[in-house]
């Protein structure tokens, strides 16, 4: 049924019903708020499922929220000899992770006011900047384990970047653009979603997300054994609010990567095609549902394999890179 606008701003009349419509700026703010508030929930459910798979009772689903509230109320302790970088790093990283939801299709199929100010490569650079800020803060603490974790994180991040570049490269060739909204629109076309080149780069990005969220690590992603610590080592010297921002930022980064994988590469369905409040709210629940399902899949994968030795991580990332290269070759040779 055709929709006609009434004289009341922010509403659309459909038949005899008047449905409120959100302004594009409001929807964009809601995208950031959804990622900000939903990230701890996704982490909590994933940790709970992982504990159940290991035969443990595990933490409560809402435990990340309680932990954040407790940490924000704690005193901040600064290591002796550290500079302002130690405190600024978590803030910069947290801000970087919140910028990316402005660029990607979190809730809508149509571009929002700031949705076209950056492409996938730009979003990846912002995420990398957040990781660099966190590593720089860890190094500034002067603690050996924190510096070890920062060094490892930057090393593996450098190995991941070529794969991401190849994924962006093939995406740009398939869609003639590397804008996330354009790629999602292409994937919604069934004939485009099953192209061999697209499936290969989607698989490569899947492996990248597994590695970047610590689901195929040397040690468990929450472990404190120095031989295997990567992400956890970077937070050893933080306390109080900076530690809360670091942990919250890590959860946000995880949900952002899930969102890119789901809403850009694999399943960009359930998004709002208009600004109607009911459609936008449904898109919020759709995103969280898909992210929770992906988190459960990652938890199952994480508990199905033995932890890798440190030098084996490079082989794993090399496999992801080869998949991305195959995507480029298939696109050129097979025209798909």
N, C-alpha and C positions, 0 to 999 in steps of 0.2 A: 504494500500500500504506500502510495506516495506520501512523503512528509512535506508539510508546509510550515514555514516559520510564522510565529505569531508576533505580536507587537511587544511581547515580554522578552527582553534579552536573556539569553541563557536557557531558553526553553524551546522545544520543538513539539509541535502538535501533530500527533499521529492519530487520525480518526477523531475521536472525542477525547483522547488522552493527551495531557501535556507532560512531556518528559524533560527533566532538567538536563542541560548539556554543560560539560566542563570546558572552560577555556583552554586552549592549547598550552598556555603557560602553566595552568593548574595541573594538567595531565603530566607535563614534564616534571613538575615538582613532585607529583605523586610517584613517578617512576623512581626518583631518587629515594623517596621515603619508603617505598616498597622494598628496595634493595637494602636500605639502611636498617629497617626493622625486621625484615624477613631473614637476613643472613644468619643471625644467631639461631633462629628456629631450624633452618636447614642443617646447620652444624650440629645442633642438639639431637635432631632425629637421626642423622647419620651416625653419630657417636653411640647413640642408644642401640641402633640396629647392629652396629659393629660389635658392641659388647654382648648382645644376645647371640650373635653368631659364634662368639668365643666361649659361650656358656656362662657368661657373667651377668650379673644383674644390671650393671652399667649405671651411668648417670641419668638423671631425669631429663626429659625432653627439653624442659625449660631451664636447665642448669646453666647454659651460657648467659642467660639474662641475669640470673642471680650472681654469677661470677663477675659480670661487668659492673653491676650495682655495688658489689663489695669492693672491687678494685678502685672505682671512682671515689670511694670513701676512705681509701687508705692514703697514708702519707707517701709522698714522692721522695725517694732517696737517690741522690746523684753521686756516682762514683768519684773519688778524688782524682783530680787531674783531667776530667772530661770538660768539654766546652759546651757552648750553647747548642752545638750540633746534636748532642745526645738527646736533648729535650725537643728540638725542632724536628728531628727525623720522623718520629711517629706521627706528628701532626701533619707534616708534608705528605707522608705515605697515605694517611687516612684521607686527606683531601684529594689526592690523585685517584684513589679508588672510587671516590664519589663522583668524579668527573665523567668517568666512562659511561654510567647509566644515562647521561645526557645525550650520548652519541649513538646508542644502539636501540633496537626495537624491544623495549622491555614490556610495554603494554599495548602499543598501537601498531597498526599496519602502515599508517601514514606518518610522514616526517613531521616532527615537532619543531618549534622555532630554532632550537639549537642542535637539532638532529643532523644537520648537514654541515656543521662547522668542522667536522673531522671524519676521516674514513677509518677502516679497520686498522690500517697501519698506524694512524695517529693514536687510536685507542690503545694499541699495543705499546706504543712508545710511552704513553701516560702510565700504563701499568708497570712498565719497566722502570720508569722514573720513581714510582712508589717503592718498588723493590730496592732500587739503588739508595733511596733515602733511608729505608730501614736498615740496610747493610752498613751505610755510612754511620748511622747512630750506634750500631753495635760495635763497629771498629773504633769509634771515638771513646767507648767506655774503657778501652785498654785491657779488658779481660781476655785472657787467651782463648777460652772456649767460645766467647761471643765473636771474637775475630775469626776463629776457625769456621763457625757457622756462616758468617758473612762471606768469607772467601769461597766456601763451597756453594753457597746460594748464587753468587755471581758467576762462578764457573759453570754450573749447570744451566743458569739462565742464558749464558752466551752460547751454549750448545743447543738450546731450545730456539733461539732467535732465527737461525737459518730455516728451520722447519716452518716457523710462522711466516717468514718472508715468502717461501715457496707457496704456502697455502694462500696468502694474499695475492700472489702473482697469478695463480690459476683461477682464483675467484674473479679477478679483474678481467681475465680473458673470457671467461664464461659469460659474465654479465655486462661486459664493456664498462664496468665501473667497480670500484672497491668500497662503495658506500653500503653500510650494513642493511639499510632499508631496501635498497635495490636488490641485494642478494636474497634477502628474505622473500621478496616478491617473486623472484625467479624460482626459488625452491618451492613456493606454493603451487607452481605449475608442475603437475605430475611428470610430464615428459622431461623437464629439466632436472627434477630431483633425483631421477634414477640414472643420470649420465654417469658412466664409469669414472670419468675424471673427478666428478663431484663427490662420488662415494669414496674414492681414494683419499682426497684431501680431507674429507670429513673424518675418515678413520685416523688420518695423521693428526688432526686436531684433537681427536678423542684421546690419543696417546699423550699429546702435549698437556691436556688438562689433567690427566692422571698423574703425570710427573709434577706439574706445577702446583697441584694441591696436595702433594705428598702421599699419594695413595700407592705408588710403587717406589718406596724409598729404600734407603740403606737400612734404617731402623724404622720402627713405627713412627708415624707422623707426630705423635705426642710423646715420644720417648725422651728420656734424659740421659741415655748412655752416650758418652762423649765420642765414641767411635762411630756413631751413626747420626748424631744430631746435625740437622741443617737449619730448618726454620726455628725449632725450639731453642737452639743455641743463641740465636740473635736476640732473644728476649730475656736471657738469664739475668742481665744486670738491670733491667727495667723494673719499676714498681709503681704502684699507685695508678694515677690517671694515664701516664704514658704507656704502661703495660696494658691497661684496658683498651686504649686506642690501637695498640699493636695487635691485640687479639681480635678486636672488633674489625679492624682493617683486614686481617687475614680472612675472616669469615666473609666480609664483603667481597674481597677479591675472588674467593671461591664461588660465590653466587654470581658474580659478574661473568666469570668464565663459563659457568653452567648456562647462563642466559645466552651468551654468544653462541655456544654450541647448540642449544635447543632452538632458540628463536631466529638464528641466522642460518645454521647449517642443516639441521635435521628436521625439526618439527615446529615451524613458525605458524602454528595454528592456535586458535583460542585467543588471538589478539583482538583488540577492539578496532573496528573499522570506522568508528565514529566517536564523537566526544560524549555520547550519552552516558550518564552516570552508571546506569545498569550494565552497559557493555564494558566500561572501564573497570568496575568492581569485579565483574566476571573474569576479566583479563588478569587481575591481581591474583585471584584464587587459581586460575589456570597456570600462571607462571610458578607459583609456589608449589602447586601439585606436581608439575613436570620436574621442577628442581628437586623436590623430595624424592621422586621416583629415581632420578638420575643419581642422587646421593646414595640411595639404597643399592643401586647397581654398582657404584664405585666401592661401597663397603663390602659387597659380596666379592668383587674382584680382589680387593685388598686382602681379604681373608682366605683367598683361594690359592695364593702363591706364597712361596717362601720369600723372605726379605732378601734383597739383592746385596751383593758385596759392592763396595764403593766403585770399583773399576767397571762393574757390570752396568752401571747407570749409563755410561757412554754408549754401550752397545744397544741399550734400550732406546735411547734418543736417536741413535743412528738408524734404527728400524723405522722410527717415525719420519725421519728425514727422507729415507728411501721411498716410503709411501707417498710423500709429497712430490718427490721427483718423478715417480711413476705416474702420478696424476698429470704432471706437465707433459710427459712423453705420450701418454694415452690421448691427451687433448690434441697434440700436434699430429700424431701418427694416425689415430683412429677418428679424428674429427669429432670427438665426443667429450 
